[in-house]
Amino acid sequence: MEKIKEKIEEGKGKAKKKLFKVAAVVVSAGLLTAGALALVDNIPEQGSSQNTIQGPEPIVLEIDEEDMAVSGENEEEEEQEEKKRGFFGYLKAALYGMAAALGGWIATKIPWKKIFNRRTFYILLALVFLYLCARFILPAFVDVSWGPDKA
């Protein structure tokens, strides 16, 4: 009876560990998919970078009936392009989500406890500190190519 209880407890521990791994994969995939969808929704249209002109002259344009017919056809083509771009955008977002799930699954297979011990934590902190010093403090004293004036 003792062995059965031990096996049950061992199975519960393994199931809990697997559940946490699955949750990590799902969360990483969901976050990347949400980010990709936000990116797809906020992609600027081609040619939308308009330069601001100081004091432009007003333009008066007379529209003929022929021009209106052509503009109606152009609007239909633009709508079809937007639909096509939307499909491929969502397809790309789904692929990013799958890549995130794969990355999350691979991340659960890495022995993180062996990699991140106290020594590597201190090394990582030192590297971050050196980066921050080089990025923000060094330009105040020395003329460097990445300083605030060069941006």
Secondary structure as UniProt FT lines:
FT   HELIX           2..41
FT   TURN            46..47
FT   HELIX           65..109
FT   HELIX           112..115
FT   HELIX           118..132
FT   HELIX           133..137
FT   HELIX           138..141
FT   TURN            145..146
FT   TURN            148..149
//
